[in-house]
Amino acid sequence: MGRKRFKGRAIDGVLVLHKDGGMTSNDALQKAKRLFFAAKAGHTGALDPLATGVLPLCFGEATKFSQYLLDADKRYRSTFCLGVSTETGDSDGEVRARHSVSGLTEEQIAKALDNFRGDIQQVPSMYSALKHQGQPLYKLARQGIVVEREPRSVTVYELKLLDYRSAERLGEEYAELDVEVFCSKGTYIRSIAEDLGESLGCGAHVSVLHRMAAGPFEETQAISLEALSEERGEGLAEQLDHHLLRVDAPVAQLPSLTLPDDSAYYFKQGNAVMDAQVYRLGDEGDMVRVFDSAERFLGVAELTDDGRVAPKRLLAS
C-alpha cells in the first residue's frame, strides 16, 4: 500500500489579503494557499470578482474561528453609476436600462441617502452568493431562473457621501457618486446602489467596490498576492509565515481568561471548569478567549451562571 501523500503544511494563523479585481475570492484563496503551501485554509466571506480590498484568510486551526469574521461588520468605499441599471447591479452585468440624470443635484442625492441609514430591509440580488435549496442565487440567475427572496434586516451604521460628479461635470449621459459605507454582515452594497437609483428614478449600479475593513482587520494590514509571490520567489513557503497573525486574531475583541494548569488540562478535554475570574469577565452566555499558564491559546468558551467556563471551540492538542 502506497504511502499517503502529504498535501501541505499544517500552519495556523490569519492572513489579511488584499484581493485584486477580476478574481473570485476562492481563486485568491487557492493562490494564497499554494504560496504558503498550506494544508487547510478558508476565506471569511466572499468579495465579488469586481471588488478589491480586505479579504481575511484563515489557515489551519484559525478556520475554527472564521465565523466570527463572517459575522463581523464591514467598511466599504464604492462608486455608484447613476442613470444606468444592469442585470447584475454592477458593471460586470449587461445594461438593462438607461435614464436621464440631467439636472440631478447633490442635494437630492443627499436627501435620498437618508433612507439607507440605520436599520433597513434589503432584498438580496439574484446575483448574490446567497443560496436557495443549496444553489447560489447567481448560478440560478445565469440560467434565467428567478426565485422569490425574502427581505433581510441589515444595519448601515454610516453612509457618507464623498463626492458627486454630475452628468454635466463628467460630460457624459450618466453621473457618479462616491460613498463610504460602514455596515453589518449581510449588507449588499449593490442593493443600496440599485435601491437608491430606483428611489431617484434613474437606475444605478456599482462600478467600483473596495472593502476597507472586515471586523478588526484594515487595509493597512493587507498584502497582495503579487507582493507575496515576489517575496517568496524561488524560496520556501516558510519565509512568508511572518505575515500570519495569531490564531486568535478573529476573536481578539473577546476578553481573555488564563487558566491554571490543572483547570487547563480538563478544559482541553472539553470539560467546563470553575474559575473565580468568570464573574468579573462578563455575564452568563458571554464568550471569552482561554489561555493556559504559558499563554498558549486553547480556544473560546462560554461563561455559565454557576461560575464555570464551558469550551465552545477548542484548538487541536
Residue pairs with C-beta under 8 A, 6 or more apart in sequence:
6 39
7 39
8 33
8 37
8 38
8 39
8 40
9 36
9 37
9 38
9 39
9 237
9 238
10 39
10 40
10 60
11 36
11 38
11 39
11 59
11 60
11 241
11 244
12 59
12 60
12 61
12 62
12 244
12 247
13 58
13 59
13 60
13 62
13 241
13 244
13 245
13 246
13 247
13 249
14 56
14 57
14 58
14 59
14 62
14 217
14 244
14 245
14 246
14 247
14 249
14 250
15 32
15 36
15 56
15 57
15 59
15 223
15 243
15 244
15 245
16 54
16 55
16 56
16 57
16 217
16 221
16 222
16 223
16 245
17 28
17 32
17 54
17 55
17 56
17 57
17 222
17 223
17 224
17 225
18 52
18 53
18 54
18 55
18 219
18 222
18 223
18 224
19 25
19 28
19 47
19 51
19 52
19 53
19 54
19 55
19 211
20 28
20 52
20 224
20 225
20 226
21 49
21 50
21 51
21 52
22 49
22 50
23 49
24 46
24 49
25 43
25 45
25 46
25 47
25 55
26 43
26 46
28 43
28 55
28 57
28 225
29 41
29 42
29 43
29 57
31 225
32 38
32 41
32 57
32 225
32 228
33 41
35 225
35 228
35 229
35 232
35 237
35 240
36 59
36 237
36 240
36 241
37 237
38 59
38 60
38 237
39 60
40 59
40 60
40 63
41 57
41 58
41 59
41 60
41 63
42 57
42 58
42 63
42 66
43 55
43 56
43 57
43 58
43 66
44 55
44 56
44 57
44 58
44 66
44 69
44 70
44 214
44 215
44 250
45 69
45 70
45 74
45 185
45 214
46 129
47 53
47 55
47 209
47 211
48 90
48 92
48 190
48 209
49 92
50 90
50 91
50 92
50 206
50 208
50 209
51 209
51 210
51 211
52 209
52 210
52 211
53 76
53 210
53 211
53 212
53 219
53 222
54 211
54 212
54 213
54 214
54 217
54 218
54 219
54 221
54 222
55 211
55 214
55 222
56 69
56 214
56 215
56 217
56 250
58 65
58 66
58 69
58 250
59 244
60 247
61 247
61 315
61 316
62 247
62 249
62 250
64 299
64 313
64 315
65 247
65 248
65 250
65 251
65 300
65 313
66 250
68 215
68 250
68 251
69 214
69 215
69 217
69 250
70 185
71 185
72 185
72 214
72 215
72 216
73 157
73 182
73 183
73 184
73 185
73 215
74 182
74 183
74 185
74 187
74 211
74 213
74 214
74 215
75 180
75 181
75 182
75 183
75 211
75 212
75 213
75 214
76 180
76 181
76 183
76 189
76 209
76 210
76 211
76 212
77 162
77 178
77 179
77 180
77 181
77 208
77 209
77 210
77 212
78 178
78 179
78 180
78 181
78 189
78 193
78 206
78 208
78 209
78 210
79 176
79 177
79 178
79 179
79 206
79 207
79 208
79 209
80 176
80 177
80 179
80 193
80 196
80 197
80 204
80 205
80 206
80 207
81 91
81 174
81 175
81 176
81 204
81 205
81 206
81 207
82 101
82 104
82 109
82 174
82 175
82 176
82 177
82 197
82 200
82 202
82 203
82 204
83 98
83 99
83 100
83 101
83 167
83 173
83 174
83 175
83 202
83 203
83 204
84 95
84 97
84 98
84 99
84 174
84 203
84 204
84 205
85 95
85 96
85 97
85 98
85 99
85 194
85 197
85 203
85 204
85 205
86 92
86 93
86 94
86 95
86 96
86 205
87 93
87 94
87 96
87 127
87 141
88 94
88 125
88 127
88 141
88 190
88 205
89 125
89 127
89 190
89 191
89 193
89 194
89 205
89 206
90 127
90 190
90 205
90 206
90 207
90 209
91 205
91 206
91 207
93 127
93 205
96 203
97 203
98 173
98 174
98 203
99 201
99 202
99 203
100 173
100 202
101 166
101 167
101 173
101 174
101 175
101 202
102 167
102 168
104 166
104 167
104 175
104 200
104 202
105 166
106 161
106 164
106 166
108 200
109 161
109 164
109 177
109 196
109 200
110 161
112 196
112 199
112 200
113 159
113 161
113 179
113 196
115 199
116 156
116 159
116 192
116 195
116 196
117 156
117 158
117 159
118 155
118 156
119 153
119 154
119 155
120 153
120 154
120 155
120 156
121 151
121 152
121 153
121 154
122 151
122 152
122 154
122 187
122 188
122 191
122 192
122 195
123 149
123 150
123 151
123 152
123 191
124 130
124 137
124 149
124 152
124 188
124 191
125 137
125 188
125 190
125 191
125 194
126 137
126 138
126 140
126 141
126 146
126 147
126 149
127 137
127 138
127 141
127 190
128 136
128 137
128 138
128 188
129 136
129 137
129 138
130 136
130 137
130 149
131 137
132 140
132 147
132 149
137 147
137 149
140 146
140 147
152 186
154 183
154 184
154 185
154 186
154 187
155 183
155 184
155 187
156 181
156 182
156 183
156 184
156 187
156 192
157 182
157 183
157 184
158 180
158 181
158 182
159 179
159 180
159 181
159 182
159 192
160 179
160 180
160 181
161 177
161 178
161 179
162 178
162 179
162 180
163 176
163 177
163 178
164 175
164 176
164 177
164 178
165 175
165 176
165 177
166 175
167 173
167 174
167 175
170 176
176 207
177 204
180 212
181 187
181 189
181 192
189 206
189 209
190 205
190 206
190 209
193 204
193 205
193 206
194 203
194 204
194 205
196 204
197 203
197 204
197 205
198 204
211 219
212 218
212 219
213 219
215 250
216 249
216 250
216 252
216 253
217 249
223 243
228 240
228 243
231 239
231 240
232 239
232 240
246 252
246 297
247 297
247 315
248 289
248 297
251 287
251 289
251 300
252 289
254 287
254 288
254 289
254 300
255 281
255 282
255 286
255 288
255 289
256 288
256 289
256 290
256 291
257 275
257 277
257 278
257 281
257 288
257 289
257 290
257 291
257 301
257 309
258 290
258 291
258 292
258 293
258 295
259 267
259 273
259 275
259 290
259 291
259 292
259 293
259 298
259 309
260 293
261 292
261 293
263 273
263 274
263 275
264 290
264 292
264 293
264 298
266 273
267 273
267 290
267 298
267 301
267 309
267 311
268 298
268 314
268 317
270 311
270 314
271 311
272 301
272 304
272 308
272 309
272 310
272 311
273 308
273 309
274 307
274 308
275 307
275 308
275 309
276 307
278 303
278 304
278 307
278 308
278 309
279 307
281 288
281 303
282 288
282 303
283 303
284 303
284 304
284 305
285 302
285 303
286 302
286 303
287 300
287 301
287 302
287 303
287 312
288 300
288 301
288 302
288 303
288 309
289 297
289 299
289 300
290 297
290 298
290 299
290 300
290 301
290 309
290 311
291 297
291 298
292 298
297 315
298 311
298 314
298 315
299 311
299 312
299 313
299 314
299 315
300 311
300 312
300 313
301 309
301 310
301 311
301 312
302 309
302 310
302 312
303 309
303 310
304 310
